Amino acid sequence: MDPLEQRRGFLTLAGASLALLACQGEKGERKAEDVGAVEDLMREHGVIRRILVVYRETAPRLRVNAAVVPPAALQQAALLMQNFGENYHEKLLEEERLFPAVKKAGGPAASLIDPLIAQHQRGREITDYVLSSTKQTIASANAESLASALEGFARMYEEHAAQEDTVVFQAWKKALSKKQLSDMGDQFEEIEHKTFGKDGFDYARDKIANIEGELGITLGGFLPPPPPKT
């Protein structure tokens, strides 16, 4: 073979090998970024817990001076809870796909499903109230009722999410085969993109970060004082 042709052949083969390696690398990166169904649910709870922090922090401010609480920021938090937490996470994932499987499997987790659904419903009622109360400047006469509603929601959902994370999600995971769990993760991703037109978790995380910024809520703001010396 002509030396020039040999060189061309070698370069072609080398280029193909590099392309294959690059492709494999991209697949590996995508695989590493894959999020399992249970992890997906729990990180969504992380976003919801940040909404609860907003509610907890806002309640005492309302009692001191309702006028200092920007209603638009609080309404955005309630809208995020409604769109991401209730309509997507609760209804499309938990109530339609997860809870029925846990109930069918039986055991201690199954007995939690009805109370969890009741809490979902009560949470939606509170969210509707918060949205209605923040359409305009929050009146001082409504401050106490709104503050109590925010605290009640946060108290309920703190326990709610903890029970799901430690009992219900784990029971659901055990009730499914590895393939079923993997398929469910793919379904969750499809539902997420169909619902939000993009990565719903990234959207929600960025949204709650903006709301925290508007309200001046920072991680450092929750450092408690040191305990008394003994």
Residue frames as qw, qx, qy, qz and C-alpha x, y, z in Angstrom:
[[0.000, 0.890, 0.456, 0.000, 0.00, 0.00, 0.00],
 [0.334, 0.655, -0.044, 0.676, 1.15, 3.49, -0.76],
 [0.385, -0.136, -0.538, 0.737, 2.65, 5.17, 2.36],
 [0.191, -0.120, 0.017, -0.974, 0.31, 8.13, 1.89],
 [0.652, -0.273, -0.481, -0.518, -2.71, 5.83, 1.82],
 [0.624, -0.208, -0.675, 0.333, -1.42, 4.05, 4.91],
 [0.156, -0.025, -0.365, 0.918, -1.14, 7.38, 6.72],
 [0.429, -0.185, -0.199, -0.862, -4.66, 8.35, 5.65],
 [0.702, -0.259, -0.632, -0.200, -5.99, 5.01, 6.85],
 [0.484, -0.151, -0.617, 0.601, -4.27, 5.41, 10.19],
 [0.060, -0.039, 0.183, -0.981, -5.66, 8.93, 10.66],
 [0.569, -0.228, -0.408, -0.677, -9.17, 7.76, 9.74],
 [0.692, -0.254, -0.670, 0.089, -8.96, 4.88, 12.24],
 [0.333, -0.088, -0.489, 0.801, -7.60, 7.17, 14.95],
 [0.260, -0.144, -0.033, -0.954, -10.36, 9.69, 14.34],
 [0.675, -0.278, -0.522, -0.441, -13.02, 7.01, 14.56],
 [0.612, -0.198, -0.661, 0.386, -11.52, 5.70, 17.82],
 [0.121, -0.011, -0.336, 0.934, -11.50, 9.15, 19.35],
 [0.456, -0.206, -0.246, -0.830, -15.10, 9.73, 18.31],
 [0.709, -0.271, -0.637, -0.134, -16.10, 6.40, 19.87],
 [0.470, -0.152, -0.579, 0.648, -14.32, 7.25, 23.11],
 [0.102, -0.090, 0.113, -0.984, -15.96, 10.66, 23.20],
 [0.603, -0.257, -0.432, -0.619, -19.36, 9.10, 22.66],
 [0.688, -0.258, -0.657, 0.169, -18.75, 6.58, 25.42],
 [0.284, -0.035, -0.432, 0.855, -17.61, 9.37, 27.70],
 [0.339, -0.189, -0.085, -0.918, -20.78, 11.35, 27.06],
 [0.714, -0.288, -0.547, -0.328, -22.90, 8.26, 27.78],
 [0.585, -0.160, -0.624, 0.493, -20.94, 7.71, 30.98],
 [0.032, 0.064, -0.258, 0.964, -21.52, 11.31, 32.05],
 [0.541, -0.244, -0.284, -0.753, -25.22, 11.04, 31.30],
 [0.729, -0.241, -0.641, -0.011, -25.36, 7.78, 33.26],
 [0.415, -0.074, -0.543, 0.726, -23.58, 9.37, 36.20],
 [0.168, -0.086, 0.108, -0.976, -26.13, 12.22, 36.18],
 [0.504, -0.331, -0.675, -0.425, -29.12, 9.87, 36.15],
 [0.283, -0.261, 0.531, -0.755, -31.32, 10.30, 39.20],
 [0.162, -0.196, -0.967, -0.008, -33.23, 7.33, 40.58],
 [0.329, -0.600, -0.528, -0.503, -36.95, 7.56, 41.32],
 [0.585, -0.650, -0.423, 0.238, -36.57, 7.63, 45.12],
 [0.455, -0.240, -0.035, 0.857, -33.77, 10.18, 45.01],
 [0.022, 0.380, 0.409, 0.830, -35.88, 12.28, 42.67],
 [0.441, -0.701, -0.502, -0.251, -38.78, 12.31, 45.13],
 [0.620, -0.567, -0.284, 0.462, -36.53, 13.15, 48.06],
 [0.358, -0.063, 0.093, 0.927, -34.76, 16.04, 46.36],
 [0.170, -0.557, -0.455, -0.674, -38.19, 17.42, 45.43],
 [0.568, -0.699, -0.421, 0.104, -38.92, 17.29, 49.15],
 [0.538, -0.236, -0.094, 0.804, -35.80, 19.40, 49.58],
 [0.038, 0.329, 0.287, 0.899, -37.36, 22.16, 47.49],
 [0.467, -0.646, -0.483, -0.362, -40.62, 21.87, 49.45],
 [0.636, -0.509, -0.361, 0.454, -38.71, 22.09, 52.74],
 [0.323, -0.006, 0.028, 0.946, -37.21, 25.37, 51.54],
 [0.258, -0.524, -0.401, -0.706, -40.76, 26.63, 50.96],
 [0.633, -0.612, -0.472, 0.052, -41.53, 25.62, 54.55],
 [0.525, -0.236, -0.191, 0.795, -38.55, 27.69, 55.72],
 [0.016, 0.298, 0.237, 0.924, -40.01, 30.67, 53.86],
 [0.497, -0.597, -0.476, -0.413, -43.36, 30.08, 55.59],
 [0.679, -0.486, -0.405, 0.373, -41.77, 29.68, 59.03],
 [0.417, -0.097, -0.062, 0.901, -39.68, 32.82, 58.60],
 [0.083, -0.392, -0.345, -0.849, -42.55, 34.90, 57.22],
 [0.466, -0.612, -0.630, -0.109, -45.08, 34.10, 59.98],
 [0.458, -0.574, -0.343, 0.587, -43.39, 36.08, 62.82],
 [0.200, -0.020, 0.209, 0.957, -42.72, 38.98, 60.45],
 [0.231, -0.508, -0.585, -0.589, -46.43, 39.16, 59.70],
 [0.501, -0.664, -0.534, 0.155, -47.24, 39.33, 63.40],
 [0.428, -0.407, -0.119, 0.798, -44.74, 42.13, 64.04],
 [0.197, 0.608, -0.069, -0.766, -45.54, 44.24, 60.97],
 [0.700, 0.395, 0.593, 0.048, -47.47, 42.80, 58.02],
 [0.378, 0.904, -0.013, -0.200, -46.54, 45.79, 55.87],
 [0.138, -0.724, 0.626, 0.255, -42.88, 44.69, 55.68],
 [0.579, 0.009, 0.804, 0.138, -43.75, 41.37, 54.05],
 [0.263, 0.336, -0.467, -0.774, -43.84, 41.69, 50.24],
 [0.765, 0.178, 0.438, -0.438, -47.04, 39.89, 49.24],
 [0.697, 0.570, -0.339, -0.271, -45.68, 39.08, 45.76],
 [0.188, 0.490, -0.841, 0.133, -42.79, 37.04, 47.19],
 [0.431, -0.056, 0.786, -0.440, -45.08, 35.08, 49.51],
 [0.771, 0.406, 0.161, -0.463, -47.52, 34.49, 46.68],
 [0.535, 0.579, -0.595, -0.157, -44.69, 33.19, 44.48],
 [0.095, -0.312, 0.905, -0.272, -43.79, 30.73, 47.24],
 [0.611, 0.187, 0.599, -0.483, -47.40, 29.51, 47.41],
 [0.711, 0.559, -0.166, -0.394, -47.59, 29.26, 43.61],
 [0.296, 0.513, -0.806, -0.009, -44.42, 27.18, 43.59],
 [0.337, -0.091, 0.856, -0.380, -45.92, 24.91, 46.23],
 [0.701, 0.382, 0.325, -0.507, -49.07, 24.58, 44.16],
 [0.667, 0.615, -0.307, -0.285, -47.45, 23.99, 40.77],
 [0.384, 0.499, -0.768, 0.115, -44.40, 21.98, 41.79],
 [0.158, -0.215, 0.839, -0.474, -45.36, 20.49, 45.16],
 [0.574, 0.206, 0.568, -0.553, -49.06, 19.77, 44.76],
 [0.736, 0.516, -0.025, -0.439, -50.00, 19.48, 41.08],
 [0.576, 0.551, -0.602, -0.046, -46.78, 17.69, 40.08],
 [0.112, 0.368, -0.859, 0.337, -45.10, 15.97, 43.05],
 [0.438, 0.003, 0.693, -0.573, -48.21, 15.02, 45.01],
 [0.742, 0.359, 0.204, -0.528, -50.82, 14.38, 42.32],
 [0.709, 0.551, -0.373, -0.234, -48.85, 13.04, 39.33],
 [0.375, 0.438, -0.793, 0.197, -46.16, 11.09, 41.18],
 [0.143, -0.157, 0.822, -0.529, -47.31, 10.14, 44.66],
 [0.597, 0.176, 0.446, -0.643, -51.09, 9.82, 44.35],
 [0.775, 0.431, -0.184, -0.423, -51.22, 8.33, 40.85],
 [0.711, 0.429, -0.556, 0.027, -48.18, 6.05, 40.90],
 [0.222, 0.372, -0.764, 0.478, -46.61, 5.60, 44.32],
 [0.461, -0.190, 0.510, -0.701, -49.42, 5.44, 46.89],
 [0.882, 0.093, -0.106, -0.449, -51.46, 2.73, 45.07],
 [0.704, 0.324, -0.618, 0.134, -48.40, 0.45, 44.92],
 [0.042, 0.321, -0.707, 0.629, -47.64, 0.95, 48.62],
 [0.657, -0.101, 0.292, -0.688, -51.25, 0.26, 49.59],
 [0.886, 0.198, -0.318, -0.273, -51.30, -2.89, 47.49],
 [0.508, 0.364, -0.709, 0.326, -48.07, -4.15, 49.10],
 [0.714, -0.602, -0.336, -0.123, -49.57, -3.77, 52.57],
 [0.651, -0.046, -0.382, 0.655, -47.59, -3.47, 55.79],
 [0.284, -0.613, -0.360, 0.643, -47.07, -0.48, 58.11],
 [0.125, -0.175, 0.284, 0.935, -46.52, 1.95, 55.23],
 [0.102, -0.410, -0.744, -0.518, -49.92, 1.16, 53.73],
 [0.273, -0.703, -0.614, 0.232, -51.68, 2.48, 56.85],
 [0.251, -0.483, -0.042, 0.838, -50.07, 5.90, 56.30],
 [0.211, 0.235, 0.592, 0.741, -51.49, 6.47, 52.82],
 [0.121, -0.757, -0.595, -0.243, -54.97, 7.72, 53.75],
 [0.358, -0.807, -0.185, 0.431, -53.66, 10.21, 56.36],
 [0.394, -0.258, 0.352, 0.809, -51.06, 11.43, 53.85],
 [0.113, 0.456, 0.634, 0.614, -53.74, 12.02, 51.22],
 [0.248, -0.846, -0.469, 0.049, -55.84, 13.90, 53.79],
 [0.412, -0.636, 0.048, 0.651, -52.80, 16.10, 54.50],
 [0.316, 0.119, 0.530, 0.778, -52.37, 16.72, 50.78],
 [0.041, -0.697, -0.606, -0.381, -55.94, 17.96, 50.59],
 [0.361, -0.847, -0.268, 0.286, -55.63, 20.19, 53.65],
 [0.468, -0.354, 0.248, 0.771, -52.39, 21.59, 52.26],
 [0.208, 0.369, 0.572, 0.702, -54.16, 22.55, 49.02],
 [0.202, -0.845, -0.486, -0.099, -56.84, 24.36, 51.00],
 [0.450, -0.725, -0.031, 0.521, -54.17, 26.33, 52.85],
 [0.423, -0.053, 0.434, 0.794, -52.32, 27.10, 49.62],
 [0.066, 0.648, 0.573, 0.497, -55.53, 28.49, 48.09],
 [0.344, -0.875, -0.308, 0.145, -55.97, 30.66, 51.19],
 [0.502, -0.495, 0.173, 0.688, -52.39, 31.97, 51.02],
 [0.319, 0.237, 0.535, 0.746, -52.80, 32.80, 47.33],
 [0.096, -0.788, -0.524, -0.308, -56.05, 34.62, 48.02],
 [0.453, -0.823, -0.191, 0.284, -54.54, 36.55, 50.95],
 [0.484, -0.457, 0.278, 0.693, -51.49, 37.76, 49.00],
 [0.462, 0.626, 0.495, 0.387, -53.15, 39.21, 45.89],
 [0.088, 0.846, 0.006, 0.526, -52.55, 42.66, 47.33],
 [0.062, 0.511, -0.561, 0.648, -51.00, 44.29, 50.39],
 [0.510, -0.282, -0.799, 0.148, -51.51, 42.10, 53.43],
 [0.356, -0.712, -0.069, -0.601, -53.88, 43.81, 55.85],
 [0.009, 0.386, -0.729, 0.566, -52.83, 43.86, 59.48],
 [0.709, -0.126, 0.293, -0.628, -56.26, 42.47, 60.39],
 [0.945, 0.208, -0.164, -0.189, -55.46, 39.31, 58.37],
 [0.236, 0.678, -0.670, 0.187, -51.87, 38.95, 59.57],
 [0.457, -0.339, 0.738, -0.362, -52.52, 36.57, 62.45],
 [0.870, 0.236, 0.315, -0.296, -54.75, 34.24, 60.41],
 [0.701, 0.643, -0.308, -0.010, -52.23, 34.12, 57.59],
 [0.020, 0.635, -0.725, 0.268, -49.31, 33.57, 59.96],
 [0.651, -0.175, 0.647, -0.357, -51.15, 30.71, 61.67],
 [0.881, 0.413, 0.093, -0.212, -51.98, 29.14, 58.31],
 [0.488, 0.697, -0.516, 0.097, -48.33, 29.28, 57.23],
 [0.201, -0.494, 0.774, -0.340, -47.13, 27.75, 60.51],
 [0.794, 0.028, 0.479, -0.372, -49.80, 25.05, 60.39],
 [0.819, 0.538, -0.159, -0.122, -48.85, 24.11, 56.86],
 [0.292, 0.666, -0.654, 0.209, -45.15, 23.96, 57.75],
 [0.460, -0.351, 0.714, -0.395, -45.77, 21.87, 60.88],
 [0.878, 0.206, 0.305, -0.306, -47.93, 19.41, 58.95],
 [0.770, 0.599, -0.217, -0.030, -45.60, 19.07, 55.99],
 [0.010, -0.675, 0.711, -0.198, -42.44, 18.66, 58.07],
 [0.597, -0.160, 0.740, -0.265, -43.87, 15.48, 59.56],
 [0.813, 0.474, 0.171, -0.290, -45.51, 14.51, 56.27],
 [0.546, 0.710, -0.445, -0.018, -42.26, 14.62, 54.29],
 [0.178, -0.536, 0.791, -0.235, -40.35, 12.84, 57.06],
 [0.743, 0.043, 0.597, -0.298, -42.84, 9.94, 57.09],
 [0.795, 0.584, -0.011, -0.164, -42.66, 9.65, 53.31],
 [0.308, 0.745, -0.587, 0.069, -38.86, 9.78, 53.18],
 [0.160, -0.449, 0.832, -0.282, -38.26, 7.26, 55.95],
 [0.546, 0.087, 0.772, -0.314, -41.23, 4.88, 55.61],
 [0.695, 0.557, 0.300, -0.342, -43.37, 5.22, 52.48],
 [0.463, 0.747, -0.423, -0.224, -40.65, 5.74, 49.87],
 [0.117, -0.463, 0.877, -0.044, -38.60, 2.91, 51.32],
 [0.612, 0.168, 0.723, -0.273, -41.58, 0.54, 51.27],
 [0.654, 0.680, 0.034, -0.329, -42.30, 1.52, 47.67],
 [0.221, 0.698, -0.666, -0.144, -38.70, 0.82, 46.71],
 [0.311, -0.225, 0.914, -0.131, -38.86, -2.66, 48.27],
 [0.665, 0.372, 0.530, -0.372, -42.17, -3.41, 46.53],
 [0.634, 0.722, -0.129, -0.245, -40.67, -2.89, 43.06],
 [0.899, 0.042, 0.189, 0.393, -38.09, -4.90, 41.16],
 [0.390, -0.458, 0.235, 0.764, -34.92, -3.14, 40.02],
 [0.207, 0.244, 0.631, 0.707, -36.29, -2.94, 36.49],
 [0.116, -0.783, -0.593, -0.149, -39.64, -1.57, 37.66],
 [0.360, -0.776, -0.134, 0.501, -37.86, 1.04, 39.75],
 [0.353, -0.225, 0.424, 0.803, -35.65, 2.00, 36.81],
 [0.092, 0.481, 0.682, 0.543, -38.67, 2.23, 34.51],
 [0.220, -0.844, -0.473, 0.124, -40.45, 4.38, 37.06],
 [0.373, -0.573, 0.093, 0.724, -37.49, 6.76, 37.14],
 [0.211, 0.092, 0.585, 0.778, -37.78, 7.13, 33.37],
 [0.083, -0.694, -0.667, -0.257, -41.51, 7.77, 33.71],
 [0.318, -0.784, -0.275, 0.457, -40.89, 10.45, 36.34],
 [0.318, -0.334, 0.313, 0.830, -38.43, 12.18, 34.03],
 [0.091, 0.356, 0.685, 0.629, -40.92, 12.12, 31.14],
 [0.207, -0.793, -0.573, 0.003, -43.68, 13.52, 33.35],
 [0.383, -0.644, -0.079, 0.658, -41.34, 16.21, 34.66],
 [0.226, -0.146, 0.444, 0.855, -40.36, 17.41, 31.19],
 [0.031, -0.517, -0.721, -0.461, -43.94, 17.22, 29.94],
 [0.287, -0.792, -0.498, 0.208, -45.17, 19.25, 32.92],
 [0.284, -0.803, 0.015, 0.523, -42.51, 21.95, 32.97],
 [0.626, 0.778, -0.019, 0.057, -41.02, 21.76, 29.47],
 [0.322, 0.680, -0.555, 0.356, -37.58, 21.41, 31.10],
 [0.499, -0.033, -0.760, 0.416, -35.93, 20.03, 34.22],
 [0.433, -0.742, -0.346, -0.377, -38.56, 20.71, 36.87],
 [0.720, -0.517, -0.245, 0.394, -36.19, 20.32, 39.81],
 [0.473, 0.038, 0.054, 0.879, -33.74, 22.89, 38.45],
 [0.107, -0.583, -0.334, -0.733, -36.63, 25.27, 37.76],
 [0.592, -0.713, -0.344, -0.153, -38.07, 24.87, 41.27],
 [0.711, -0.348, -0.172, 0.586, -34.68, 25.14, 42.99],
 [0.316, 0.204, 0.121, 0.919, -33.87, 28.37, 41.14],
 [0.274, -0.651, -0.386, -0.594, -37.34, 29.74, 41.85],
 [0.654, -0.684, -0.311, 0.083, -37.18, 29.18, 45.60],
 [0.617, -0.156, -0.070, 0.768, -33.67, 30.67, 45.69],
 [0.096, 0.421, 0.224, 0.874, -35.02, 33.86, 44.09],
 [0.491, -0.703, -0.370, -0.357, -37.89, 33.99, 46.59],
 [0.725, -0.471, -0.253, 0.433, -35.47, 33.55, 49.50],
 [0.445, 0.095, 0.050, 0.889, -33.42, 36.41, 48.09],
 [0.148, -0.592, -0.312, -0.728, -36.45, 38.71, 47.87],
 [0.641, -0.693, -0.260, -0.203, -37.29, 38.00, 51.51],
 [0.013, 0.770, -0.521, 0.368, -33.70, 38.29, 52.70],
 [0.906, -0.328, 0.221, -0.152, -33.58, 34.69, 53.89],
 [0.436, 0.634, -0.634, 0.075, -30.07, 33.25, 54.04],
 [0.818, -0.089, -0.550, 0.140, -28.52, 30.12, 55.50],
 [0.359, 0.179, -0.499, 0.768, -26.57, 32.21, 58.01],
 [0.379, -0.398, 0.034, -0.835, -29.82, 33.69, 59.27],
 [0.857, -0.309, -0.246, -0.331, -30.74, 30.39, 60.90],
 [0.539, 0.219, -0.652, 0.486, -27.63, 29.92, 63.05],
 [0.577, -0.731, -0.334, -0.146, -28.97, 29.63, 66.62],
 [0.145, -0.820, 0.431, -0.349, -27.18, 31.20, 69.58],
 [0.417, 0.253, -0.838, 0.245, -24.81, 28.94, 71.49],
 [0.670, -0.526, -0.509, -0.124, -26.33, 26.97, 74.37],
 [0.393, -0.848, 0.222, -0.276, -25.76, 28.12, 77.96],
 [0.387, 0.454, -0.748, 0.291, -22.54, 26.98, 79.54],
 [0.827, -0.446, -0.278, -0.200, -22.98, 24.29, 82.13]]
